Amino acid sequence: MTVVAVNDFVRRQVKGSGKTFSPDLSFEQIALHAEKQYKAGFFNSGYRDGVVIVDAAEEITQYFVCPYVKVTEETPLKAEIVKRRAEEDSYIQIRALKGKPLRAGKVQFILYRHDVLAENDEHSSDNEWELISIHALPEGLEDLPMGPVTMMRNQLELAGGTKAHYSSEEWAQAVHFWQQYAAIEPDIKAISTE
């Protein structure tokens, strides 16, 4: 019996989205791999009960594209007001207009348990777990801090958020990280700034 299903939300992670994606694996193949890794114990607790972070096997890291660049004083940035979904508030998205995408050092899968998704009627199946997000981490990083906008949405229980509370240390780490890295604008051909 399949334990991990594909949530509709993760299906936005395709080429041109500015997010981690795989040009080689289907979402169903990724969910199956996440399930295998989860069952084998290769996961950590997420930001609340019912959320887990599953580590991909090292050998499949090569099948994912890391969308991030390291921000320097020379990195041109673009700020744009966007929405993830119609029912959510707009937010300011920052993207790099130039830079060399970093090589993925590891990949993590974010799984939400059915009862957590059901709180806001965001489940796509009746499975115990659903794949919500895929994160390709730049080489040398062990964890990818949640984006401050997502943390804000969760803590304030806004539309699209999942109830959570974060410590001041978690907030500081997230802001610190996202001041150093940015996703490259997907419509821009990657150009090295070196």
Secondary structure, DSSP 8 states (H G I E B T S, - for coil): ---EEE-GGGGG-STTSSS-B-SS--HHHHHHHHHHHHHTT-EEE-SSTTEEEEE--GGGGGGSB--EEE--TT--EEEEEE-SSTTS--EEEEEESSB----EEEEEEEEEEHHHHHTTT--SSSSSEEEEEEEEEETT-S-----HHHHHHHHTT-TT-------HHHHHHHHHHHTTEEEE-TTS--B---
